[in-house]
Amino acid sequence: MPTMGALHKGHLSLIGESKKNCDLSVVSIFVNPTQFSPAEDFSDYPRMIDQDIEKLKNIGADVLFLPTKDSLYQKDFSTYINEEFVSAGLEGKSRPHFFKGVSSVVLKLFNIIKPNVAYFGKKDIQQLKVVQKIVKDLNVSVKIVGVDTVREKSGLAMSSRNQYFSKEKRIELGLIYDALKVGETEILSGTSNPDIIKKSIKKALLKIKNLKIDYIEIGDTQNLKSLKTINQSAIISLAVWINGTRLIDNIEVNL
């Protein structure tokens, strides 16, 4: 389970799946600098290693891999992985540096740990799809398993960045999931025009104070490419800014 720490119930659900299905469960914690742009929150990203270690002990993880920046990125490091299809839209469009950093560090972790199975959360659905594509294209001998998103009581998807918000704001942010459900309802009721669905989702999102929308997209379940007509199962993905903090979420709608 590759993580950046500040572990929450979403991370722990990955470990739980590993413990049910594998003999040995290894967790890595590394806040990866190459997936952050200079304008993003690398220096402020939550780092809670003592609490994380306690949580890993309590759930029964077998190994914690805690690399340093210098051990993963030597001074002469110059090799990166660049998946060019699944990563092109959504996060890849808004954060063009992001998947280059994610893909490279994940492949490095696979080469170091040599796992049989790796678990990723479906909240970061594009990341999951990109990793699956890299493993397929580069013949990496690891099975990639996606685990369902874990949510707070309000519906807000679990994220380490949720710590930036007050308890009251986190309850309000449950409206993000409500907005996704609005889109799901429209698709299931027969609406096939994605623009109409996006407008309904946008209206629901803007009930949240100080929210700015980065994107709302409705894409193919395999590669996340935008659909011009909704006549098949789809994934609704979105990214929003709340007071300078960026949150993502998605929902799969099965037809």
N, C-alpha and C positions, 0 to 999 in steps of 0.2 A: 504494500500500500504506500505509494509515494505521496507525501503530504508536505505542506509548508508549516505545519504546526498549528498552534492555537486550536487544539483539537476540540471538536464538538461531537454531538450525537451522530451527525452525518458521517464523520470519520470513523467513529466507533462502530457504526453499522457495517462499514467495509471490513473492519477487523473481525466483527462477529461472523460475517459470511466466510471469511478465510478460516476461522477457527472451526466452523462447521464442516468445511470441505477439504481442509489441507492439514498436513502433519505439522507444519512449522509456519508461523506467521511473523513476517518481518515488516516493520514500519520504518520508513525513512522520514526524517524531518530536515528540510533544507529550504530556506527562503531564497528562491532562485533569482539572482539579480538580472539574468539575461532576458527574463520575460517582463521586466518592468521598463517603461520608458523613463527618461529623466524627470518628466512631469508627474509621474505616478508615485504611489505611497510606499515605495520600498523601505525607506528609513523608518516610516511610521507603522509598517505592517506589524500586527500583534506578534510578539515573541514571548511565549509563556512556557519555557522548557521545563521548569520544575513541576508545574501543574500538569503538563503533558506527560511527563514521565510517570507521575502518580496515576493518571488515567490509564496509561498503558499497562502498568502493573496490575491495576484493578480488573481490567478486562482480560488479562492473561496473554498479552502479546509476548512472543518468545524473544524477539530481537529488535533493538532499536539501532538503526543506522543513522549516525549524526555527523555527516561530513562537513568540512569547512569549505569556504569558497576557494581557498588556495588548493585544496586537495582535488576539487572537481575542475577548476579552471586555472591551470598553470599559466605562468606569465606569457608563454608563447602559444597559448590556446588559439586556434584559428579555424576549427572545423565545426560546422553546424548542419543540422538536418532541416530541410525545407520542403514540407509537403505542400503541393501547389493547387490542389483541387478542393478538397473538403474544407481546407482552412481559408479559402479565398474570401468568403462572405462573413457576415455577422461579426464575431470578435476579430477575425482577420482583417476585415475592412476598417473597423474602428480602431484597432490596435495592431497595426501591421508588423510590429516587432514581436508580438506575443507568442505566436506558435513556433517561430524559429527558436525561441528560448525554451519553451515547453518541450518541444519535440526533441531537442538536443539533450536536455537534462534527463528526460525520461529514458531515452535510449542509453545514455551513460549509466543510469541506475540499473537498467536491465542487464547491461554488460557486467556490472560489478556484482550485483546480487545473484544474477542468473535464476530468476524465479520460474516456476512452471506456470503460475497463474498470477495475474495482477488485477487488482480491483480498483475501479474508478467510479465516482458518483455520477449519476445521470443529471444532476443539477448543471454540471459543466458538460452539457451534451455534445457540444462541438469538440471539446477536448477529447472526450471519449471516442468520437468518430475518427478524429485525426490519428489518435494513437492506434486504433484498430487498422486504419489504412497503412500506417507506417509498418506495423507488424506484418501485414499481408504483403506489402510491396517489397520489403527488405528481408523477407523470410526469417523473421525473428521467432525463435522457438519459445513463445509464451502465449498463453491463452488470456485474452482480455475480457473481463467480466464487468458489465455495468450494473450498478446497484441503485435501486430507486431512491429518489430524493427524500430526505428526512426534513420535516417541517416543524416549526414552532406551532403552538396551539392556535395562533392567529392565522396560520397558513404560510407565513414567511419562510422561505427556504433557508435551512441552516447554512450559515457562512461565517467564517472567521471575522469578516468585516462587520457582522451584525453587532460586534462589541462597540463599534463606534456610536451606536444609537442608544438612547434611553429606553427604558422598559415601555413607556407610553408610545414612543415613536415606533418601536418594533411591533406593537399591536396594530398601529395604523398601517404599517407596511405590509400587513397581511392582505391589504387591498390589492397588492400586486398579483397574488395568486387568484384573488377574486376576478381580476381583469382577465387573466388567462382562462378562467372558467367561463367567462362571458363569451370569449372566442370559441371555446369548445362547444358551448351550447348552440351557438349560431351554426357551426359546421354540422353538428349532429341534427339540427333542424332543417338542413338542406341548403343553407346559403353557400354558394359556390364562388362568389366574387371575393377575392382576398381583400380588396380595398374596403369593401363594406365591413368586413370582419375587423380589419385593423382600426377603422374609425371607431367602432364600438369598444375595442380594447383601449384605445387612446382616451376616449371619454371616461372610461372607468378608472384609468390610471391617474388622470388629472384631478381626481378627488383627493389625492394625496398632496399635502402642502409641500411646497418647495421642490417638487419633482420635475425633472427634465427628462424627456425621452431621447435616448440614443437611437434605438431601432426597435421596430416590431416587424417580425418576419414570419411567414408561414411556409415551411419547406418540406421537402421530401424526407421521409423517415430514414432513408439510407445515407444520403449525402448532404441533406439540409438545403439543397438548392431551392430557390424560391419557386413556388407554384403559381402559375397564371390562372389556373382554375382548380378549385378544390373538388376533385372527384375521386380522391383516394385518401388513405390514412396520411396524417400530416403531423408535424411538430411545430407548435407555435413557440417562437423564441423571442425574448425581449431583453433589453438592457436599459437601465435608467440611472440617472444621477440624483442623489439625495444629499443636498448640502455638501457637495464635493466628493461624496462616496458613491462608487459605481456598483450596482447590483445587477445580477443576471438571473433569469429563471426561464423555465420552459414547461410545456405540457404536451404529451403525445395524445392525439385524438385518433381513435381507431374506427374506421368505417367498414 
